Every structure is written in C-alpha cells, then in structure tokens.
Amino acid sequence: MSHIRGRFHKDADKLVTEYTASIPFDWRLYPYDIAGSIAHARMLAKQGIIQAEEAEIIISGLASIIQEIEQGKFQFKPELEDIHMHIEARLLDKVGEVGGKLHTARSRNDQVALDLRLLAKEAISNTLVKLKAFQQALINLAEINKGVIMPGYTHLQPAQPVLLAHHLLAHFEMLQRDADRFSDCLKRTDVMPLGSGAIAGVAYNIDREFLARQLGFSQISQNSIDAVSDRDFVVEYEAAASLCMMHLSRLAEEIILWTSAEFDFIELDEAYATSSSIMPQKKNPDVAELVRGKAGRVYGKLIALLVTMKGLPLSYNRDMQEDKEGLFDTIDTLLSTLEVFSGMFETIKVKTVNTEKAVRRGYILATDLADYLVKKGESFRTAYDIVARLVNYAMEKGKSFSELSLTKYKDFCPLFSEDVYSITIESSLAARDIIGGTAPKQVEQAIATAKKIIGDFSLGK
Ligand code: ARG
C-alpha cells in the first residue's frame, strides 16, 4: 500500500498532500498508536473476528515497527498523511496481506481519539509529578527561611509584615489548585473511544471493556458520535495549563522584582541567571522572564483550539487535526517550565538583611496601631483616622513610630499608653494567629500540612 486513494483515479496535488499531512507533528503519537493497535488485534482475535495466528503476526509486526521508529530507521513520507497510515502501511510491507486485517472494526476517527487520550493521560501524570516536585522546592525554600520577615504588599506598596514562608506557601496553594484541576481533567480523559468507528459504532461483535482494560482506561465512551467529535479533554488540559502558567508567571514576576537592585531580596544561582552581552555588571533573571513570556504562548494554544472547535458540526471534521500541535507545545512548555523553575528555586538565596531592612522601614505597623486602639475601646474607623493623622505627623517630622514620645501619642488619642511600644514587627506577626494567618505558629503548621499533602501524593488515586 502506498497510500489510500479509494475511488480516486489520480494522486493528490503535491501541495495538497503537504498541506493536509499531519505526520510532521503527529509522529509523536506512535507509541500510543501501536499500543492501541496491539490491544485491538488481541481483542479481534479473542472475539474470533481474526485468527489468533493472524493477531500474533500483526502484533510482532507492530513490535518491530516501534523498534524501527525508535532506532531512527523508519521512513516518514508526507503522502502517507499521518502516523496511523504510516504504521499501517509499514505493517503491510512487513507482514503482507494479513496486516490489512488490523483495521477491521476501526476507523482513524476513533483511532486518533484513542491515541490522543493515551498521550494526554500520560501528560497529566507527568504534569502532576513535576508540579509536586516544584511544590516541594517551594516548601524547602520556605523551610530554610522559616524565620525570614518581609513586607507583604498590596498595590505593590508595603502593607503589613509577613513571613517569607507564608508568601511562598501562597504560591503552594495556587499550585495545589492546579494539581486538583489536572487530576480532575484526568477523569474525563480516561475514557476509551475505540468501537465508535468512523461515527456510528462498528458492525462487529467487539469487546470494548476488554480494550479498556488492556489499555488502562477506567471507562468506555457512551456515544459513538460524541466519542469521535470530543476534544474537551484537550481543551481542559490546555485550560488547566493556562491557569498553571498564570500562577507560575505571577511568581516569575516576583522573582524579577526581587532580584532587582531596588528590592534586592534574593540572589539567583549563576546556573539560573544570564549575563548581558554588553553590560558586564548585569545578572539577569531571564529564566523568570521566559516563564512569564511563555504563559502567553500557552494561552494562545487554548484560544486557538476553542476557536477551532466552536463551529464544528458533529462529528469528526478534519479541522480537528489542528488540536495536536497546540497540545504538544503546551505539554512541552509546561513540563519544561516546571522543571527549570524547580531547579532555580532549589538554589535561591534569600538576602535576609535586605528583607529585614525593607520591613522595618516606613509605617508598616499602622494597622497594628489601629488594632491596638480598637482593643482599648475605640471603633475601628475612628482608630483608622487617628493613626492616619499620626502617620502624617511622623512623616513630616521624619520619625518612625517608635521614635514618637508617649506624650505625642496621647496628643492624638488619650487611649495610648506605655504598652504602645510593645507593638513590633514580631508582635504584628504573632497576633495573626488564625488559620491562614502569618503568625509563625500558623506558618509552621501550614508547612507541615503542605509537606503532608506532597508526601501523600500518589499517581494511583
Ligand atoms: N490525521 C488525522 C487527525 O489528526 C487523523 C484522523 C483522520 N481521519 C479522517 N477521516 N481523515 O485528525
């Protein structure tokens, strides 16, 4: 078989052949395509649709094709369109006529759906493993720097003191939601479509449950038309990847800020920084910038697929061939991002002198002063106004809160007494002793919980 032309009398135009071919990218489906075909051949034999010996010949032919591909000996040709036709054609070359029995009770429409689901399932597992490794790197950094205090920011203005570990665990939480989303999308990916045929189901007594078991699926599809039309699982992976990249990009943005001379909170290991071709003093956070940059690329693939799918009538349409490059690129981008970021975070050094200096500058304890007055009986709004005036006064005089005299405090509100001086960065942290707060005790507990989540993680569930 060179290529399938059915009732046609002439070859496709050369440009058409190239334009419509998916082999330049869908060769990546080969392990799944062959696994699917082996299971299919076994099932056909078990059901008496082909002879057991025929199945044996087909299976050993397929096994040798996988070796040819892996050893780089396999010849790819655009006129064979896609990976499914390549493997089938090669099988016919190798085993002759009997190879033609493999495609009984199957169509490329359910075949490609199967292959893509197998690939997506593996991608989800790999993503979860890499996500967990990165979450572990965040926990490690939090733990090594357990006592480190920094300003917490809102509007990128110093707001209230927080523990660096608390901040890092915020990112842990975001990634945990990502992990949940990927696990959840696995449920809908884990559905075996073979048996749907081209659209209507196949006219043979096949055993779909057997196929599902052989291929490690926990469910089989319930409607043949839907099964060959459905690419929701690809959209879902790309959507979950987009959210995850958004999270990684926000963290990347902080790394970029924190390595700037203006913040100077952290030092990147030289293995994870780049130099400038012209300015010898520079140490650039290019890795983080590319994480931020690649988020846009991942969103692009999601939007592209949503747009591709939105106008398609049921069932399979060739437009759907456009699902693959975006998915492959998204998987590669996300996995490499997680991997390189894990390495980077394992080697980040926190400049604790600078984080400490930053938190002790300015009027970051203003909320605590207001809370102090509230505890002495003032309403929060009035307390807020008093402290606002106090801040203005202190700024005018160029003084910090601790440099103001008690008499001065009392000028602003008679409720102030000597114990106002016990309001410190440390007391501010310790006061936030509620679940989710930045009190050292709480953060210690949160680190333990995060470790347990990672420790309990297994791909099996
Ligand atoms: N190359 C095709 C794709 O990627 C495989 C399925 C083709 N089916 C068809 N009837 N032309 O979607």
Boltz pocket constraint, residues with backbone or C-beta under 6 A from the ligand:
constraints:
  - pocket:
      binder: B
      contacts: [[A, 20], [A, 22], [A, 26], [A, 81], [A, 82], [A, 108], [A, 109], [A, 112], [A, 316], [A, 317], [A, 318], [A, 320], [A, 321], [A, 322]]
      max_distance: 6.0
